[in-house]
Amino acid sequence: MALNDRHKPVYMIGVAAELAGVHPQTLRSYEQKGLLTPQRTSGNTRMYSQADIERLELINELTNEGINLAGVIRILDLQGRLEERDRELDDMHKRVRRLADRVHELETRESVNSLVRVSDMPSITRYLP
């Protein structure tokens, strides 16, 4: 499933609750606590994506291990921060690679230029009318 497809809102609350194995009221409660933010239609109907379902499964897994909702909120926050740092690090690596390529290009150009001295070149003024 493509990244954008995972975030496409396709499930209404009843279907999302069934897929996640929870009651629809639990989804409303999670939304109220900030654990989940479903998208809304123009008619204000909650619509859940596959990414939301996966998040619900993680919430269920954590609460089944005995972690309370405050702990789950903290874990999800830290997970989000870690993912953001990973994206930033990937962007920095790409930038360093581009800069290294540019430095190599400039060094190559400099070494080619040093092979031919300007003083050895015929004066261009000789060829002008």
C-alpha positions as CSV (number, residue, x, y, z in Angstrom):
1,M,0.0,0.0,0.0
2,A,1.4,3.4,-1.0
3,L,2.1,5.9,1.7
4,N,-0.7,8.3,0.5
5,D,-3.1,5.4,0.3
6,R,-2.5,4.6,4.0
7,H,-3.8,8.1,4.9
8,K,-6.8,8.1,2.6
9,P,-10.0,8.3,4.8
10,V,-12.1,5.3,3.8
11,Y,-13.7,3.9,6.9
12,M,-16.7,5.2,8.8
13,I,-16.6,5.0,12.6
14,G,-18.5,1.6,12.8
15,V,-16.2,-0.1,10.3
16,A,-13.0,1.4,11.9
17,A,-14.2,0.3,15.3
18,E,-14.8,-3.2,14.0
19,L,-11.5,-3.4,12.3
20,A,-9.7,-2.3,15.4
21,G,-11.7,-4.5,17.7
22,V,-13.1,-1.7,19.8
23,H,-16.5,0.0,20.4
24,P,-17.2,3.2,18.4
25,Q,-17.5,5.1,21.7
26,T,-13.9,4.2,22.4
27,L,-12.9,5.9,19.1
28,R,-14.7,9.0,20.1
29,S,-13.0,8.9,23.5
30,Y,-9.6,8.4,21.9
31,E,-10.3,11.4,19.6
32,Q,-11.3,13.5,22.6
33,K,-8.0,12.6,24.4
34,G,-6.0,13.4,21.3
35,L,-4.9,9.9,20.5
36,L,-6.6,9.9,17.2
37,T,-7.6,12.6,14.7
38,P,-9.9,11.2,12.0
39,Q,-10.6,13.3,9.0
40,R,-14.1,14.7,8.6
41,T,-16.5,14.9,5.6
42,S,-18.3,18.1,4.7
43,G,-21.2,16.6,6.7
44,N,-18.9,16.2,9.8
45,T,-18.8,12.4,9.6
46,R,-15.6,10.8,11.0
47,M,-13.6,9.0,8.4
48,Y,-10.6,6.8,9.3
49,S,-7.7,5.7,7.2
50,Q,-5.6,2.6,7.3
51,A,-2.9,4.5,9.1
52,D,-5.6,5.3,11.8
53,I,-6.5,1.6,12.1
54,E,-2.8,0.8,12.5
55,R,-2.5,3.4,15.2
56,L,-5.6,2.0,16.9
57,E,-4.0,-1.5,16.8
58,L,-0.8,-0.1,18.5
59,I,-3.0,1.7,21.2
60,N,-4.8,-1.6,21.8
61,E,-1.5,-3.5,22.1
62,L,0.0,-0.9,24.5
63,T,-3.1,-0.8,26.7
64,N,-3.3,-4.6,26.7
65,E,0.3,-4.6,28.1
66,G,-1.0,-2.5,31.0
67,I,0.0,0.9,29.9
68,N,-2.6,3.6,30.7
69,L,-3.8,6.1,28.2
70,A,-1.5,8.9,29.6
71,G,1.5,6.5,28.9
72,V,0.2,5.7,25.5
73,I,-0.1,9.4,24.7
74,R,3.5,9.9,25.8
75,I,4.7,6.9,23.8
76,L,2.9,8.0,20.6
77,D,4.3,11.6,21.0
78,L,7.8,10.2,21.4
79,Q,7.3,7.9,18.4
80,G,6.2,10.9,16.3
81,R,9.2,13.0,17.4
82,L,11.5,10.1,16.5
83,E,10.0,9.7,13.1
84,E,10.3,13.4,12.5
85,R,14.0,13.3,13.5
86,D,14.5,10.4,11.2
87,R,13.0,12.4,8.3
88,E,15.2,15.3,9.2
89,L,18.3,13.1,9.3
90,D,17.4,11.6,5.9
91,D,17.1,15.1,4.5
92,M,20.4,16.1,5.9
93,H,22.1,13.0,4.5
94,K,20.7,13.8,1.1
95,R,21.9,17.4,1.4
96,V,25.4,16.3,2.4
97,R,25.5,13.9,-0.6
98,R,24.5,16.7,-2.9
99,L,27.2,19.0,-1.4
100,A,29.8,16.3,-1.7
101,D,28.9,15.8,-5.3
102,R,29.2,19.5,-5.9
103,V,32.6,19.7,-4.2
104,H,33.8,16.7,-6.3
105,E,32.6,18.5,-9.4
106,L,34.4,21.7,-8.5
107,E,37.6,19.8,-7.6
108,T,37.4,18.0,-11.0
109,R,36.9,21.3,-12.8
110,E,39.9,22.8,-10.9
111,S,42.2,19.9,-11.8
112,V,41.2,20.2,-15.5
113,N,41.8,23.9,-15.4
114,S,45.2,23.4,-13.8
115,L,46.3,21.2,-16.7
116,V,46.0,24.1,-19.1
117,R,47.6,27.4,-18.0
118,V,45.9,30.5,-19.3
119,S,49.3,31.9,-20.2
120,D,49.8,29.0,-22.6
121,M,46.6,29.9,-24.5
122,P,46.9,32.1,-27.5
123,S,45.6,35.6,-27.0
124,I,42.1,35.9,-28.2
125,T,42.8,39.5,-29.2
126,R,44.9,38.2,-32.1
127,Y,41.8,36.7,-33.7
128,L,39.5,39.7,-33.3
129,P,39.1,42.1,-36.3
